[in-house]
Amino acid sequence: MGLQYKLARVLMMVMLLVATHAARADSDSVMLTYTPDLATETIRMYWLKDDGTPYKTINNLLDMQGKTRQIHMVINGGIYSKSYQPEGLYIEQGKVLSKLNRQKGKGNFFIRPGGVFSVRNGVVRIDTLEKFRLTPVADFAVQSGPLLINKGVVNNKFSNTSESRKIRHGVGITDKGKVVFLLSKQAMSFYDFTYYARDRLKIRDLLYLDGSISNMYTPESPVYYQHYPYVTMITVEAK
């Protein structure tokens, strides 16, 4: 491993530590985060419009759904296939629109354990593929992978020496049961992303959703332009 990489990694960790101190007052110094208040907010998911065509962009979703709903946050959902379909399970308003995928393959989606983020009667869960149950059917659910933290245990498939750095986003549940949507503001390894979530945000279950193309919308942080279309999107809305 070259000296240049080692120096870059040291600089990265210093930046993380400095930003973490700032994060006590400004939680988006390293990560953009959104923690819904489930007493006053609800989590929904979107893929297809009433005419069967996809929304594709955050702004299209806001233009159509924002007329009748007060949307506080939007983020792209799980990984999708080359045919612009959800790669695995996707449930919207109690309807299974894409089936659970237990196949083996290449890419982040197939790194095990995989997981499912679901909402049922206001209760939010992150389950492994083995633990998730289709019945009773969830109101909303999306499958993705890898599951980076499961009940406080970090996935050991990722190394602190990894040179793969990308923008990353995911959804987590803290040790106090709060949901956190998080999007890195800089390219990070899976290892750094995971340990930041665990150590700084106190997340005990963390599901990776997607990477380089990801965006998070809030009214204070609009998304002006989107390079690639999305398939599924997750919103936080006023009840």
C-alpha positions in Angstrom: 0.0 0.0 0.0 1.5 3.3 -1.1 2.5 6.2 1.2 0.1 8.5 -0.7 -2.9 6.3 0.2 -1.8 6.0 3.9 -1.5 9.8 4.1 -4.9 10.3 2.4 -6.5 7.9 4.9 -4.9 9.7 7.9 -6.2 13.0 6.5 -9.7 11.5 6.1 -9.8 10.3 9.7 -8.7 13.7 10.9 -11.5 15.3 8.9 -14.0 12.9 10.3 -12.9 13.6 13.9 -13.0 17.4 13.4 -16.4 17.2 11.7 -17.7 14.9 14.4 -17.1 17.6 17.0 -18.9 20.1 14.8 -21.7 17.5 14.3 -22.8 18.1 17.9 -24.2 21.4 16.8 -24.4 20.7 13.0 -25.3 17.1 12.2 -24.7 17.5 8.5 -21.0 18.3 8.6 -20.1 14.8 7.5 -23.6 13.3 7.0 -26.8 14.7 5.9 -29.3 13.1 8.3 -33.0 13.2 8.9 -34.6 11.7 12.0 -38.4 11.5 11.6 -40.7 12.1 14.6 -43.0 9.2 14.1 -45.6 10.8 16.4 -46.2 13.6 13.9 -44.6 12.2 10.7 -45.1 9.1 8.5 -42.8 7.2 6.2 -44.0 6.3 2.7 -42.5 4.9 -0.5 -43.1 5.6 -4.2 -42.2 4.1 -7.5 -45.0 4.2 -10.1 -47.6 7.0 -10.8 -51.3 6.2 -11.3 -50.6 5.7 -15.0 -48.0 3.1 -14.4 -45.0 5.2 -15.3 -42.2 5.9 -12.8 -41.7 9.2 -11.1 -37.9 9.0 -11.9 -36.9 12.2 -10.1 -37.3 13.7 -6.7 -38.7 16.9 -8.2 -41.3 15.0 -10.3 -42.4 13.3 -7.1 -42.6 16.6 -5.2 -44.5 18.3 -8.1 -47.2 15.5 -8.1 -47.5 14.4 -4.4 -46.5 17.8 -2.9 -49.8 19.2 -3.9 -51.7 17.1 -1.4 -49.0 16.0 1.0 -46.6 18.0 3.2 -43.3 16.3 2.3 -40.4 16.9 4.8 -37.8 14.6 3.2 -37.2 12.5 0.1 -34.3 10.1 -0.5 -33.8 7.5 -3.2 -34.7 3.9 -2.2 -32.9 0.6 -2.7 -30.7 -0.6 -5.5 -32.4 -1.3 -8.9 -31.7 -3.4 -11.9 -30.5 -2.4 -15.4 -34.1 -2.6 -16.5 -35.1 0.1 -13.9 -37.0 -2.3 -11.7 -36.4 -2.8 -7.9 -33.7 -5.4 -7.5 -35.6 -7.2 -4.8 -38.7 -6.8 -2.6 -40.7 -3.7 -2.9 -44.1 -3.2 -1.3 -46.2 0.0 -1.7 -49.5 0.6 0.1 -49.7 -3.1 1.0 -49.1 -4.3 -2.5 -46.1 -6.5 -3.4 -44.8 -4.9 -6.6 -41.5 -6.7 -6.7 -40.7 -10.1 -5.1 -38.1 -10.9 -2.5 -34.7 -11.7 -4.1 -32.6 -14.4 -2.4 -30.4 -15.1 -5.4 -26.6 -14.9 -5.5 -24.9 -12.4 -7.6 -22.2 -9.7 -7.9 -22.4 -6.2 -6.5 -23.3 -4.5 -3.2 -26.9 -5.7 -3.3 -25.8 -9.4 -3.1 -23.3 -9.0 -0.2 -24.8 -10.9 2.7 -26.5 -10.4 4.9 -29.1 -8.5 2.9 -31.9 -6.7 4.5 -35.4 -5.3 4.3 -36.6 -1.9 5.6 -40.3 -2.0 6.3 -43.1 0.0 7.8 -46.2 -1.8 9.1 -48.9 0.1 11.1 -46.4 2.8 11.9 -43.8 0.4 13.2 -40.5 0.6 11.4 -38.1 -2.4 11.2 -34.9 -3.5 9.6 -34.7 -7.3 9.2 -32.3 -9.7 7.6 -33.7 -11.6 4.6 -33.9 -14.7 6.8 -35.9 -12.9 9.5 -38.2 -10.9 7.3 -41.8 -12.2 7.0 -44.2 -11.3 4.1 -47.2 -12.0 6.2 -48.8 -10.0 7.6 -48.0 -7.8 4.6 -46.1 -4.5 5.3 -47.6 -1.2 4.3 -44.2 -0.3 2.7 -41.0 -2.2 2.3 -37.8 -2.1 0.2 -35.1 -4.7 0.0 -31.4 -3.7 -0.3 -28.0 -4.6 0.8 -25.6 -5.1 2.4 -26.9 -4.9 5.9 -24.0 -3.1 7.6 -25.0 -3.4 11.2 -27.4 -6.0 12.6 -28.5 -5.6 16.2 -25.3 -3.8 17.1 -23.0 -6.3 15.3 -21.0 -4.8 12.4 -20.7 -6.7 9.1 -17.2 -8.0 9.1 -16.9 -8.1 5.3 -15.5 -4.6 5.1 -11.9 -3.6 5.8 -10.5 -0.3 7.1 -7.9 -0.5 4.4 -10.4 -0.5 1.5 -9.6 2.0 -1.2 -13.2 2.1 -2.5 -14.7 5.4 -1.6 -18.1 6.7 -2.8 -21.0 8.8 -1.7 -23.2 6.4 0.4 -26.6 6.5 1.9 -28.7 4.2 4.1 -31.3 3.9 6.7 -30.7 3.0 10.3 -32.5 2.5 13.7 -30.7 3.8 16.8 -30.4 2.1 20.1 -33.3 4.2 21.3 -35.5 3.1 18.4 -35.3 6.2 16.3 -35.1 6.0 12.5 -32.3 7.9 10.8 -31.8 8.4 7.1 -28.2 9.3 6.4 -26.3 10.4 3.3 -22.5 11.0 3.3 -21.4 14.4 2.1 -18.1 13.1 0.9 -16.8 9.8 -0.6 -16.4 7.2 2.1 -15.6 3.5 2.4 -18.2 1.1 3.7 -16.0 0.7 6.8 -15.9 4.5 7.6 -19.6 4.9 6.8 -20.6 2.1 9.1 -18.5 3.1 12.1 -19.5 6.7 11.8 -23.2 5.5 12.0 -22.5 3.2 14.9 -20.2 5.4 17.0 -21.5 8.9 16.3 -25.2 8.4 15.5 -25.7 5.4 17.9 -27.2 3.3 15.1 -27.6 -0.4 15.9 -29.3 -1.6 12.7 -28.1 -0.1 9.4 -29.1 -1.0 5.9 -27.2 0.3 2.9 -29.6 1.7 0.2 -27.4 3.1 -2.6 -24.3 5.1 -3.4 -22.9 7.6 -5.9 -26.2 8.8 -7.5 -27.9 9.4 -4.1 -29.6 12.6 -3.0 -31.6 13.8 0.0 -34.2 16.5 -0.3 -35.5 18.6 2.5 -37.2 22.0 2.2 -33.9 23.6 3.5 -31.8 21.6 1.1 -33.5 21.3 -2.3 -32.3 19.0 -5.1 -31.9 21.2 -8.1 -30.6 18.7 -10.6 -30.5 14.9 -10.8 -28.0 13.2 -13.1 -29.7 9.7 -13.1 -33.3 8.6 -12.7 -34.4 6.8 -9.5 -36.7 3.9 -9.2 -38.0 3.7 -5.7 -38.0 6.7 -3.4 -38.7 7.1 0.3 -40.4 10.1 1.9 -41.1 11.4 5.3 -44.4 13.3 5.4 -46.7 15.1 7.9 -49.4 12.8 9.2 
